[in-house]
Amino acid sequence: MKIDVYAFSRNGVLLCDKIKHGLTLDEIDVFVPEKYSMIKEELNSIGNLHKSVRQSFETRDAVLFVCAAGIAVRAIAPFVKSKIKDPAVICTDEKGKNVISLLSGHMGGANRLSKKIAAITGGQAIITTATDINGKIAVDEWAHDKNLSILNMKTAKLFAAEILENKTAGLTSDFPVIGVVPEEIDPYNKQNYETGICISLDENKKPYTNTLNLVPRIVSVGVGCRKGTDFHTILKSIKEVLKENNISCLGIKSINSIDIKKHEDGIVKAAEFLNVPFYTYSKDQLNTLEGSYTESNFVKKITGVDSVCERSASMGSNCNKLIINKTIKNSVTVAACMDEYNVDFNY
């Protein structure tokens, strides 16, 4: 995670150093008042707190305040938008005794990060989310952890409300379910449940009256196009091909192509719009793949590869399983590969 830490006292600055050394896998920047910025070379002066916190909200995964909770609340208040977009916000006192998950406890990961920080400081993580204190599955946190896109947050809230009333929800999955399933979820659908989870690449599947559709991000899309093809044409082509195959765009994990398309503006912008990475591969990399691909002598003559979209889609996947063969839409070639995926409630 990328984390910004704010401390306002000498003791707070010392605690920041302890936390930073404990969270070795994270990228951490520490901001302190100018008078404390000389204590260590890596400390940053806060400057204008309002501007600094706004920047943190826009660019970081988490923000930690080492101060009174009231200071933290006032600092973040102008920038709070939604649980989908807001970073995790944690607040701890300068002794690290109470580590409070303040904002985005589930989807942002504040609850989990609070527990990590409390383990470092020897303090107590203060978690107030209802599902956690009642020992129920936090479906939004679990979905985030398992790389599942939530189609409708309103249904996620309804699901949480149902299980907090000790009701049971159904589960329908197009993928194998492994391990222990929470007792509030019935994977066998012994009753006709009104509310349930549906895990599928098809976002239109509605096995329950209140279906919480969760789409795994496991589809690598391969794209080929003529030079200069515009963004709208490429995006439209990707969407049309996926829709024809009952695959939600929420399931896309990456866009892929050959390296000569690395700076193809239309593909770059399509990936940005879909909020997924764009990967490219050399012809030698693509040609190392074994298997049956739709060959094009014309494409091979230009690129050195017989099928750019299919091979690049396969290269972007962990199992080389084509689920959409080369399809031409609006002079754009599209193919897709799907990763192996299991539904696991251990998180």
Beta strands, then each sheet from edge to edge (+ up, - down):
strand 1: 2-7
strand 2: 27-32
strand 3: 44-45
strand 4: 62-66
strand 5: 88-92
strand 6: 98-103
strand 7: 124-126
strand 8: 148-150
strand 9: 169-173
strand 10: 177-178
strand 11: 185-186
strand 12: 195-199
strand 13: 210-216
strand 14: 219-224
strand 15: 252-258
strand 16: 278-281
strand 17: 322-329
strand 18: 332-338
strand 19: 343-344
sheet 1: 3+ 2+ 1+ 4+ 5+ 6- 7-
sheet 2: 8+ 13- 12- 9- 11-
sheet 3: 10+ 19+
sheet 4: 16+ 15+ 14+ 18- 17+
end
